[in-house]
Each structure stands twice: as C-alpha cells, then as structure tokens.
Amino acid sequence: MKAQHASLTAKPRKRRITFKLKGNGARAVFLAGSFNGWDPTVTEMRPVNGKDEWRRQIHLEPGLHEYLFVVDGEWMPDPEAKNQAPNPYGGMNSIREV
C-alpha cells in the first residue's frame, strides 16, 4: 500500500473577502475585476438593510486582484481602496491584496 502525501503543488486556499461601497445613492452596483473576467454584470452587490451601502462577499485566491465598481452602468474605483494601478483606459483600477 502506498503512503498518501499532500501534493506539493496544492492550490492556496481561497479566502472570503468583503467588498463595500457607501454613500452613492445608486440603484444597482456590480463588482468587476480580474477575478471575474471584468464582466460588469456577473457579480451583483447587495444593498445593506435599506442603507446607502452595498456589499458583496466573494472567495479569492491569495494575491493581488484589480477591480472596479460598476454603479448604475458607470465604472468607478473604490474610494476606500488603499492601492491603485493605472488601467489601459486612462483611469485607475483599485487593488485588493488577499
């Protein structure tokens, strides 16, 4: 019988990350980024208890992830992001490190 060993190339465990956007008066907010192919329609954020705040938890692998919020169809960086990187459209992407 062969001994079972953990793979040395095992993927790092994903972590649950919360994204938040406050005080924007939006009707709909989505999260688009490197983790979902920059699709502005697939990761919908949810309003929090009728407040002017939106949240979404997703699982991300360790590393750097670029993202933007899509607020009522308009792309915008996270005003609370600590890090940003220029994007090819002349704007800035927010960066989340996991």
TILUMKE-595504 format. One record per residue (C-alpha): x, y, z; residue in three letters. Coordinates in steps of 0.05 Angstrom, whole numbers, plus 32768, in hexadecimal, padded with zeros to 4 digits. Example, Ala and Ser with C-alpha at 12.3 -4.5 7.8 and 13.67 -1.06 7.14 Angstrom:
NODE  east  north    up  code
NODE  80F6   7FA6  809C   ALA
NODE  8111   7FEB  808F   SER
//
This chain:
NODE  east  north    up  code
NODE  8000   8000  8000   MET
NODE  801C   8044  7FEC   LYS
NODE  801F   807D  801E   ALA
NODE  7FF2   80B8  8010   GLN
NODE  8016   80FC  800F   HIS
NODE  7FFB   8141  8006   ALA
NODE  800B   815E  7FC2   SER
NODE  8045   818F  7FC3   LEU
NODE  8021   81B6  7F8C   THR
NODE  7FDF   81BD  7FB1   ALA
NODE  7FBA   81FE  7FA3   LYS
NODE  7FB9   8231  7FDA   PRO
NODE  7F77   8235  7FFE   ARG
NODE  7F46   826A  7FE8   LYS
NODE  7F30   829D  801C   ARG
NODE  7EED   82BF  8023   ARG
NODE  7EF5   8309  8015   ILE
NODE  7EC1   8340  8020   THR
NODE  7EBB   837A  7FEF   PHE
NODE  7E94   83B8  8006   LYS
NODE  7E7D   83F8  7FE6   LEU
NODE  7E5C   842E  8010   LYS
NODE  7E34   846D  8004   GLY
NODE  7E2A   846F  7FB9   ASN
NODE  7DDE   8471  7FB1   GLY
NODE  7DE3   8439  7F7D   ALA
NODE  7DAA   840E  7F62   ARG
NODE  7DD8   83D4  7F4E   ALA
NODE  7E21   83C3  7F5D   VAL
NODE  7E4C   838C  7F40   PHE
NODE  7E94   8377  7F4D   LEU
NODE  7EC1   836B  7F11   ALA
NODE  7F09   8356  7F14   GLY
NODE  7F42   8328  7F03   SER
NODE  7F1F   82F1  7F2A   PHE
NODE  7EE0   82EF  7EFE   ASN
NODE  7EFB   8301  7EB9   GLY
NODE  7EE7   834B  7EC3   TRP
NODE  7E9F   8338  7EB6   ASP
NODE  7E74   8374  7ECD   PRO
NODE  7E35   8349  7ED5   THR
NODE  7E49   8309  7EF9   VAL
NODE  7E5A   831E  7F41   THR
NODE  7E20   8347  7F5B   GLU
NODE  7E28   836A  7F9D   MET
NODE  7DEF   836D  7FCF   ARG
NODE  7DD2   83A8  7FF5   PRO
NODE  7DDB   83A3  8041   VAL
NODE  7D9D   83AB  806C   ASN
NODE  7D80   83E4  8043   GLY
NODE  7DBD   840E  8050   LYS
NODE  7DE5   8432  801A   ASP
NODE  7E19   83FA  801C   GLU
NODE  7E27   83BF  7FEE   TRP
NODE  7E4D   837F  7FFF   ARG
NODE  7E63   833F  7FE0   ARG
NODE  7E8D   8305  7FFA   GLN
NODE  7EB5   82DB  7FC9   ILE
NODE  7EEB   82A7  7FD0   HIS
NODE  7F2F   82BB  7FB4   LEU
NODE  7F72   8298  7FB0   GLU
NODE  7FAE   82B9  7FD1   PRO
NODE  7FCE   82EF  7FA7   GLY
NODE  7FBE   8333  7F89   LEU
NODE  7F7A   833E  7F69   HIS
NODE  7F67   837C  7F40   GLU
NODE  7F1E   8392  7F40   TYR
NODE  7EEC   83CA  7F35   LEU
NODE  7EA5   83D6  7F4A   PHE
NODE  7E70   83DE  7F14   VAL
NODE  7E3E   840F  7F31   VAL
NODE  7DFF   8418  7F07   ASP
NODE  7E28   8405  7ECA   GLY
NODE  7E63   8434  7EDA   GLU
NODE  7EA7   8416  7EEB   TRP
NODE  7EC9   8433  7F28   MET
NODE  7F03   8422  7F56   PRO
NODE  7EF8   8410  7F9F   ASP
NODE  7EFD   8452  7FC6   PRO
NODE  7F17   842B  8003   GLU
NODE  7F4C   8402  7FDE   ALA
NODE  7F92   840A  7FF9   LYS
NODE  7FB4   83F8  7FB8   ASN
NODE  7FA6   8407  7F6F   GLN
NODE  7FC5   83F9  7F2B   ALA
NODE  7FBC   841C  7EE8   PRO
NODE  7F8F   83F9  7EB6   ASN
NODE  7F93   83FC  7E6A   PRO
NODE  7F58   842B  7E66   TYR
NODE  7F79   8466  7E89   GLY
NODE  7F5A   8458  7ECD   GLY
NODE  7F6F   8434  7F0C   MET
NODE  7F5D   83EE  7F24   ASN
NODE  7F57   83DF  7F6D   SER
NODE  7F82   83A7  7F89   ILE
NODE  7F71   8376  7FC0   ARG
NODE  7FA8   834B  7FDD   GLU
NODE  7F92   8308  7FF9   VAL
//
